[in-house]
């Protein structure tokens, strides 16, 4: 068994029920196949929320540990794929709440996702749009922004690493946040039209 994907809804439902039954019975092989099929996409999905690859990997690994430890009591009312993505999304929000996130950009990003939450979880184009917006910042601004929010460096560390002044870092961060707000605002307007 190499992949768990099917296209027709009834087939997916039956297939998911079979997978779920095997998982509940402690089938280690089906768990390994689920892990192989979903790990990478769940890590990428989590990274959009927490802005950190290592943290994303930890969140997804914790989810899979939980899934294995609670396999006999799983209640899934959606497709398995939707269940996995929603579970990881919830864990990302729990992680961010635990950190008591105060940064306005992260809060804006989370708010954007909450607004879009009613959309199909399997369509992660909105999540990718936020990442694309970050990647479309001017080069220097993008470097400063990624160092601050992806690598979680302090302003002084960014200045030293990029060989620029602390005031330039602060200016680039402020402009980057403003530019991202515009890009995300434009995206939301386009998305809801």
N, C-alpha and C positions, 0 to 999 in steps of 0.2 A: 504494500500500500504506500504510494508515494505522495499523494495529495488528497485533501479532503474536500475539494471544491466541486460543485455541481451547479447547473444553471437553473433548472426548473424548480419553482417553489415547493411543489408537493414532494419532489424527489429530495430536495434539500431538507424538508421537514422529516421525512422518513430516514434519511441518512443521518441527520442530526440526532434523531431519537436512538438510532442504532449506536452511534458514537457515544452518546450520553449513557446508554445502558452499559456499554462496555467499560466506560470510565467509572461508573458507579460500582461495577464489579471488580475494580482494581486492576484492569488490564494495562499493564505497564507499557506494552508495545503501542497501544493506541494513544497513551499519554505522550510517548516519545514522538509519535507522528504529529500530534497536535502541537507540541512544542516546536518541532522543526518547521511546521507550516506557518505558525503565527508569531514566533519570537521576534524576528526582524521587523515585521510591520508593526507590531505592538510597541517595540522600542522606539521606532520612528514616530509613531503616534504620540507616545508619552513625551518625547523630546520637544514637541511643539508646545506642550504645556509647561514643562519644567525647565526648558532651555539648557539642559545639561545631559550629555550622553550617559555618563556614569550613573547619575541618579535615575535616568530613564531605565537603564538596564537593571538597576536594583529594584525599581518598582515592578517591572515585568517579571523578574525572577521571583520576587515575593508573591506576586499573583500566582505564578505557576506552583510554587510551594503550597500556597493556600489551596489551590485547585486540587492538588494531589492529596493533601491532608483532609480535605472536606469532600472528596469525590463521592462518598456514599450518601451525602445529604444535599447534593446540588438540586436546585429548583431553577429551571431555565424556561422562561416563557416567550423567548424570542429565538432567533437563530443562534447557534453557538458563536458564530462570528460576532454578531451584535452584542451578545452577552460578554464575550472576551473584551471587546473594545470598550464597552460601557464600564466594565469592572476596572479596567486599567485607567480610564478617564476619572472614575471616582477616586481611585487611589492617588492619582495626580493631584486632584483637588484636596484630598486629605493631607498630602505632603505639603502643599502650598499653604493650607490653613495652619498646619503645624509650624511652619516658618513664620507665620504672621506677616505675610508679604505686605510690604509698605510701598514698594516702588510703583509709581503710577503707570508705567508702561505694562508691567506684568498684570496689574489690575485691569488695565484696558484690554489686554489680550484675553484674560479670563472672562471679562464681561462680554467681549465679542463672542467667545465660545458659548457662553450661557445663552446669549440671544439666539445663536444658531443651533442650540441644543435640540430643538424640536425637529430638526432636519435629520435625514437618514444618517446614522452614525457610520455606515459603511462608505459614505461619500465624504472623503476627507479633503476635498478640494479647497474648502474654506480654511482648513488648517494649513495647507500648503501655501495658500495665498498670503498668510501672515509671514511664513518663512521667506517667501519670495519678496515680500515688501522689505524685510530686513536685508535681504541680499541685494536689493536694488538701491540701497542708500549709496551716496557717493563713497568712493573707495576708503578715504581716510575716516570718514564718519562711520562707515561700516566696520572698520577695524576697531575703532574706539568702542562702538556699541557692542560688538561681539565680545570684546575683551571684558567689558563691564558685566554683560548679562549672560553670556554663555560660559565664560571662564570665571566669572564672579571676582574679578580683580578689583582692587581699590584704585581710586583715581590716581594716587601717587605711583602705584605700580604700573598703571597703563602709561602714564607720562614717561616713566623711566624706560619701559619696554619699547615704546614707539618713538622715543627720543623727541618728545614735544613737551611743551609747558603744561603745568597743571591747569592753568586757565584755558588753554586750548582744549584740553580733555573735557573740562566742564562745558565749554561752549559747544563742542561737537556732540556731547550727550544731550544737551538741551535742544539743539537743532535736530538731532536724530529723533528724539521723542516727538517733537513737533511734526516732523516729516512723516513719521510712522502713523501718528494720529490722523493726518490728512489722507495717507494711503489707505488706512483701515476704514476711515470714514467713507472714502470714495468706493471702496470695496463693498461696504454695507449698503450704500445707496444703490449700487449696481446690482447687488445680490437680491435686494428686496423689490426691485422694479420688475 
